[in-house]
Amino acid sequence: MLNMRLLLKLGGIAATSRSTRVFYDRISPFYELLFTDHLSHIRTMVAVMGEEFPHGIKVLDIACGTGALSRRLEERGFCVTGVDFSFQSLRRLKQATNSIRVIQADAATLPFGSASFDVVTCMGAWRHFPVPEVVLHEICRVLRRDGIFFVGYFPPKLGGLLSVPRGPLGEAIVFFYGCVMRLLKYNDRTDPEMESQTLQMIELAFTKYRRIQSGKEAEYLIVADSPRLGLELR
Ligand SMILES: C[S@@+](CC[C@H](N)C(=O)[O-])C[C@H]1O[C@@H](n2cnc3c(N)ncnc32)[C@H](O)[C@@H]1O
């Protein structure tokens, strides 16, 4: 059950922040109280990674926010670096644990050398990237030659919170939401094409990929393996 008081606060912040980064800075104190749908996907991702990778491997968690995924990966024994452009979210993550390296940066310009990480993760943030091809290009660059990219999930709910009916009414709501987002200067997509478009990009950028069912509906995580070197995605 959504907390009405927090929901109203969220609405006020959404109406006045005028940028995705400022929005996440301002909601960081209660982000993890409101946005809980993705926790089951985080559990799936951490469980799969725990089974497949040895302790100590280097993981980059892109758009890590307050660290809902990063903290669990670190608890599992991985050496985690978190990147986000929201300073306040990173501050909260740092307050929760000191053993995760955090860096404030845009996902489109990752401040790391080539082949620096064994695994890159990105949870619930793909919908915010204005040009996801550029982010994917950066991910391929910072991953080792046989590195793995985990991405999940693509929220079927508006803003990650509100369910939308199927059919023409749902399409109209998503369209209207897109217009409001543009008006308020946010990057946030909820259209059904986002998932298939991302898969197409991943197919081009990686040697292979698989999908892992995660969640009650047709929700899944994408695991992509071995970036194709030198691929020009931009
Ligand atoms: C829905 S939250 C997800 C946070 C975290 N991954 C989780 O699972 O709880 C989206 C995050 O993406 C970050 N973000 C959005 N666009 C970004 C960008 N271009 N570069 C870096 N971070 C970005 C926001 O600041 C926010 O923390």
The ligand as a Tripos MOL2 file, in Angstrom:
@<TRIPOS>MOLECULE
LIG
   27    29     1     0     0
SMALL
NO_CHARGES

@<TRIPOS>ATOM
      1 C1         14.8850    4.5290  -10.2780 C.3       1 LIG1
      2 S1         16.4160    5.0740   -9.5660 S.3       1 LIG1
      3 C2         17.2740    3.5080   -9.4250 C.3       1 LIG1
      4 C3         18.3170    3.5390   -8.3490 C.3       1 LIG1
      5 C4         18.9370    2.1790   -8.0270 C.3       1 LIG1
      6 N1         19.5760    1.5880   -9.1870 N.3       1 LIG1
      7 C5         17.9080    1.2440   -7.4570 C.2       1 LIG1
      8 O1         17.7660    0.1450   -7.9850 O.co2     1 LIG1
      9 O2         17.2700    1.5850   -6.4580 O.co2     1 LIG1
     10 C6         17.2030    5.8100  -10.9510 C.3       1 LIG1
     11 C7         18.5820    6.3960  -10.6530 C.3       1 LIG1
     12 O3         19.1940    6.7380  -11.8800 O.3       1 LIG1
     13 C8         19.9630    7.9100  -11.6750 C.3       1 LIG1
     14 N2         20.2060    8.4820  -13.0060 N.ar      1 LIG1
     15 C9         19.2940    8.8210  -13.9340 C.ar      1 LIG1
     16 N3         19.8890    9.2780  -15.0400 N.ar      1 LIG1
     17 C10        21.2280    9.2130  -14.8170 C.ar      1 LIG1
     18 C11        22.3720    9.5350  -15.5900 C.ar      1 LIG1
     19 N4         22.2600   10.0200  -16.8260 N.pl3     1 LIG1
     20 N5         23.5860    9.3440  -15.0490 N.ar      1 LIG1
     21 C12        23.7240    8.8710  -13.7830 C.ar      1 LIG1
     22 N6         22.6700    8.5430  -12.9920 N.ar      1 LIG1
     23 C13        21.4400    8.7080  -13.5000 C.ar      1 LIG1
     24 C14        19.1020    8.7450  -10.7620 C.3       1 LIG1
     25 O4         19.8370    9.7510  -10.0990 O.3       1 LIG1
     26 C15        18.5570    7.6690   -9.8260 C.3       1 LIG1
     27 O5         19.3790    7.5170   -8.6970 O.3       1 LIG1
@<TRIPOS>BOND
     1     1     2 1
     2     2     3 1
     3     2    10 1
     4     3     4 1
     5     4     5 1
     6     5     6 1
     7     5     7 1
     8     7     8 2
     9     7     9 1
    10    10    11 1
    11    11    12 1
    12    11    26 1
    13    12    13 1
    14    13    14 1
    15    13    24 1
    16    14    15 ar
    17    14    23 ar
    18    15    16 ar
    19    16    17 ar
    20    17    18 ar
    21    17    23 ar
    22    18    19 1
    23    18    20 ar
    24    20    21 ar
    25    21    22 ar
    26    22    23 ar
    27    24    25 1
    28    24    26 1
    29    26    27 1
@<TRIPOS>SUBSTRUCTURE
     1 LIG1         1 GROUP 0 **** ****
